Structures are given as C-alpha cells and as structure tokens.
Amino acid sequence: MTFTVIQYVLERLKAIGIRDVFGVPGDYSFPVNDAICNDPALRWIGCANELNAAYAADGYARIKGKAALCTTYGVGELSAINGIAGAYAEHLPIFHLVGMPKMSVQHSRAAMHHTLGDGEYGLFARMSEPVVCASAILTPQNVAYETERLIAQAFYHRRPVYMAFPADFADAPVLSTAAPFSPPGSDPAKLEAAVAAILAALEAAGTACVLPGVVIHRCGLVEEMQTIIDRSGLPFATMFMDKSVLDEQQPGFVGMYDGAIMTEDVRAFVEGRDLVLVIGSLATDFNTGAFTSRLDPARTIDIAHHHVHVGGKTYDNVELPDVLSALAARVTPREWPRIAATTLDGKSGSGADPITVEALYPRWAEFLRPGDLVVAETGTVSMGLGFALMPKGARFYNQTLWGSIGWATPAAVGAAVAAPEGRVVLLTGEGSHQLTAQEIGQFGRMGLKPVVFVLNNNGYLIERLLCKDPEIAYNDLAPWHYTELPHAFGCEGWFTARVTTCAELDAALEEAGKAERGAYVEVVTDTYAASPLAVKLHDALRAI
C-alpha cells in the first residue's frame, strides 16, 4: 500500500501507541483532519478551542506517555502554543500536527487569511521553536526520515515536536523510506563506571534516601524505580512536582519534602542523610520550597535523564533507563533507617459549620479511592491536597512548573480519555475554571464520568496571597452559577450541588461517590481560606 504523507505519519503515531488526536479543525488542516477522521483506528476529539486541546493532550500524555494535537496554521497553532509550552516545561511528548497553506501558495507569497499579510509563511513555525525540541515541514521526499527523527527527538527529550503539513503535500504519495527509530543506548564503559560509583557510595553510607522524580514517570520507568526501592530497602520522599510518582501506601515512603517551609520532620530526615539519590527530579521553586531545600552536593547523587553526577564527577552518555535497570539488578538489601509518613490531620467541623481549610482538605483526602486519577489545578487547591497520602495506585497530577491557569479542566478531559476505565477526580478553583470551563462538555459528549470539585473562594486566592493589596480589583471574578454549567454544556443526568456548610459537603461527597454519571460540586469557602502550603509558599517567595 502506498501511503500519503499524512497517512504515513498517522501510521507511525499509531505504532507508538497514540489512538486519539485532540484539536480544532481549520481549512488549511482539512487534509490532516480528514485523514484522522477516516482512520478507523484513530479518534478525533474536537475541543472548544486550541488552548483547551493542548491542555487535553497534556493530560492524555501524562497517562499514556505521549499525545497528538492538531491545529490549523497561524490562528490555531498560536492559540495552542501556551499549552505546548507547558508540555515542554514538564517533559511531555506531544506531536503537534499543523495544517499549512499549500506550498504553491507559500512560494507565491500571497496575502492569505490567517497570515500577517506580508507573504512570510515561516513565522509561526519559528514562534514555536523555543517550546518544541524538533520541527519539520513534511514533504513526500522527507516525510519518512523526518517522522522517524521527530519521534526519536520527542522520546529522547520527552518534549513536544512540531510537524507541519502543506495542504497540497499532505495528500501526496510518500516518495521516501526510513527505518523506524530505536531508543539510544548508553556508553557501556561510562554506564558501568556510573553504576559502580553509585553502588560504592551506597555501600559506604550509613543512612540514605531517594528522591524519585517526575522524569521517571514521563519515561515509563516507575516499575524499575519501584524494583530498586523493593530490593534495596531504601526509604524515599517526593517533592511537590513528583508527588505519587511511586505509590505512597508503602513502608518506604516517608512523606513530602518541600524544603524548609513544610513537614519539618521530613526535611530533617532527608537533609540529614549521609547520601541522597535525586533521580529524575527538577530543582524548581515549588519543588524546593522556594529554594529553601539544603541538600549538600557532597552527599547528593543526581541521576538525570541523560547523565549521572556522583562523587564530584559527571558521567555523560548514560541513559536513565539503563542506569535504573542496572541498579535494580545489582542493589543489595539493607535495613535503612526511616520515618513513617503522615497525612492531613483529621477532619474538623460539622453541621452548619462553615467549610474551613481544616474541614475541607481532610474530607477530600478521605473521598479519594485506590486507583483514582487526581487532577489538581495549580494554586490553593493542589497545595491543600498535596500533603495528603494518596490511596494505593492513585496518581496526583498538577502542572507544578508551568502553572498555567485553567490547565486542570481540559487536562482532566485528556486524562479521562486516556484512561476511561478509571475515575478522574478534578479539583480546580473557580478562577481557573472560568478560563476553560467549556471543556466540561467533552465529559458529557463522550460519556465520561468524572467527579468535579470547584473551589469557590470569591476570586483569585493565590494571587491575593502574592500581591501587595489582596482586595485589588484584578483579583475579583464574575459570580457564575457554577452548578448550572454541566447541564448547559450537555452533561445530562449529572449530580450537582453547591455546598457552604460541613453538613452539605458531607452529603455531597456521599452522593458524588455513588453517582452513576458525572458529579459536579461547587465548594464555597471564605475568601481567605488558604491551605498552609499556600500561605508559607507566599511568605517564602516574597523573600526571594
């Protein structure tokens, strides 16, 4: 069979495990849109706008390890670029398929719609360059080679790539061949030296712990990391971006490490070890408690995506999968000292009591079930729930580094599409929800059954905590009737509730837990009901 350019690309995306493509159609991308919709092994998921589609692809990639997004030229791709930037920052491979004007039109420099009218057709691809790890304009002659190169780059860097299709080339027959990519390997001598140095450092240490990071999950190496924990007996903590990268319901988990601003017992434990193995974690402001973490470089081993730093020496050309596999095979068990992880304090309040921070977050933690996919918006919501122990097999997703407001609602759609057999629990603030709330309609359209909690604290609480004047006008919002949104967006038969007291919250949680379709609960709190981490992070960030 002779494939067209777009068919070839779609065949390769299917081969690496992609079955859904998020996007918004447009005339320049019609050949791409048509090929996706006409492929029985693919599903087109049309979103309300391109930014939402990019966020949904982000959520999908967190579950599946990769995702695909399709937009039209100019207006479409630029609407999506913020979501692509978030995926770049947080190491998520997204294949961004962009439909371009015909190459014959580009050569003529005609002033076409969706352009700046200057005859320049490469501007928007250049705008995307900082937020993708590779890009190409695909032609019949280069599509085979470039597709393999882009797949290889996306997986090597775990970041988005940009694939542009001139409309007259997309349906043209492929005129090239290329061998499928193969994952890169490590330099054997450097790998052996790096692993030997790690094992020697562990052997010499009296105390040690691991900080496993989000890159482990992005690379699909959770099983290998868990094997190391099981065979070595090493205790581990996680930083905020890395929460639930390993199951938290196991003896080796000692808690969340967030520098000096939270969980002092965990801080003292981690920073007091003879040796700390940081594996695939990023030293961001939120991860380090606004840079208050104090890990002694002389007692820290950094096992990164493509290098290892141990004993003052850096070993390049060693790949994380190879390092973890070698360690899993060679670590020896020991009875390492550890502490027990704690969770949120017991819930408070009852009856007509208002919903306080102390009443809300322990109840939310209690509501979660094993295996849940928890998608929490950046801000007070995620900061409040972040220090609750996740049930067995539950995963906590948060856009910790990029922190784009509105991310969580579409990301939860993407997560639900990727794992329809699981329960998605979306927790978002009303300010964030107002940016992307229309994507709630996708849940109803696709028969998905999430539980959605919208925390209404009368404006942008995280901004009130960070700015000079908390009452300034830019922190205020239009007062929506949130519980009417699911019906307006086509989510028929959903349980909805607006709760202002502890009794109402308890009743809503019970009903949401047994809802046969989706559930949507607006939780109303005081304007300044901020979780402890949000307050402390505010103080710490002000000091930077």
Stockholm file with secondary structure:
# STOCKHOLM 1.0

chainA/1-544         MTFTVIQYVLERLKAIGIRDVFGVPGDYSFPVNDAICNDPALRWIGCANELNAAYAADGYARIKGKAALCTTYGVGELSAINGIAGAYAEHLPIFHLVGMPKMSVQHSRAAMHHTLGDGEYGLFARMSEPVVCASAILTPQNVAYETERLIAQAFYHRRPVYMAFPADFADAPVLSTAAPFSPPGSDPAKLEAAVAAILAALEAAGTACVLPGVVIHRCGLVEEMQTIIDRSGLPFATMFMDKSVLDEQQPGFVGMYDGAIMTEDVRAFVEGRDLVLVIGSLATDFNTGAFTSRLDPARTIDIAHHHVHVGGKTYDNVELPDVLSALAARVTPREWPRIAATTLDGKSGSGADPITVEALYPRWAEFLRPGDLVVAETGTVSMGLGFALMPKGARFYNQTLWGSIGWATPAAVGAAVAAPEGRVVLLTGEGSHQLTAQEIGQFGRMGLKPVVFVLNNNGYLIERLLCKDPEIAYNDLAPWHYTELPHAFGCEGWFTARVTTCAELDAALEEAGKAERGAYVEVVTDTYAASPLAVKLHDALRAI
#=GR chainA/1-544 SS CCCBHHHHHHHHHHHTTCCEEEECCCGGGHHHHHHHHTCTTCEEEECSSHHHHHHHHHHHHHHHSCEEEEEETTHHHHHHHHHHHHHHHTTCCEEEEEEECCHHHHHHTCCCTTSCSSSCCSHHHHHHGGGCSEEEECCTTTHHHHHHHHHHHHHHHTCCEEEEEEHHHHTSBCCCCCCCCCCCCCCHHHHHHHHHHHHHHHHHCSSEEEEECHHHHHTTCHHHHHHHHHHHCCCEEECGGGTTSSCSSSTTEEEECCTTSSCHHHHHHHHTSSEEEEESCCCCTTTTTTTTCCCCGGGEEEECSSEEEETTEEEESCCHHHHHHHHHHHCCCCCCCCCCCCCCCCCCCCTTCBCCHHHHHHHHHHHCCTTCEEEECTTHHHHHHTTSCCCTTCEEECCTTTCCTTCHHHHHHHHHHHCTTSCEEEEEEHHHHHHHGGGHHHHHHTTCCCEEEEEECSSCHHHHHHSSCTTCGGGCCCCCCGGGHHHHTTCTTCEEEEECBHHHHHHHHHHHHHCSSCEEEEEECCTTCCCHHHHHHHHHHHHC
#=GC SS_cons         CCCBHHHHHHHHHHHTTCCEEEECCCGGGHHHHHHHHTCTTCEEEECSSHHHHHHHHHHHHHHHSCEEEEEETTHHHHHHHHHHHHHHHTTCCEEEEEEECCHHHHHHTCCCTTSCSSSCCSHHHHHHGGGCSEEEECCTTTHHHHHHHHHHHHHHHTCCEEEEEEHHHHTSBCCCCCCCCCCCCCCHHHHHHHHHHHHHHHHHCSSEEEEECHHHHHTTCHHHHHHHHHHHCCCEEECGGGTTSSCSSSTTEEEECCTTSSCHHHHHHHHTSSEEEEESCCCCTTTTTTTTCCCCGGGEEEECSSEEEETTEEEESCCHHHHHHHHHHHCCCCCCCCCCCCCCCCCCCCTTCBCCHHHHHHHHHHHCCTTCEEEECTTHHHHHHTTSCCCTTCEEECCTTTCCTTCHHHHHHHHHHHCTTSCEEEEEEHHHHHHHGGGHHHHHHTTCCCEEEEEECSSCHHHHHHSSCTTCGGGCCCCCCGGGHHHHTTCTTCEEEEECBHHHHHHHHHHHHHCSSCEEEEEECCTTCCCHHHHHHHHHHHHC
//
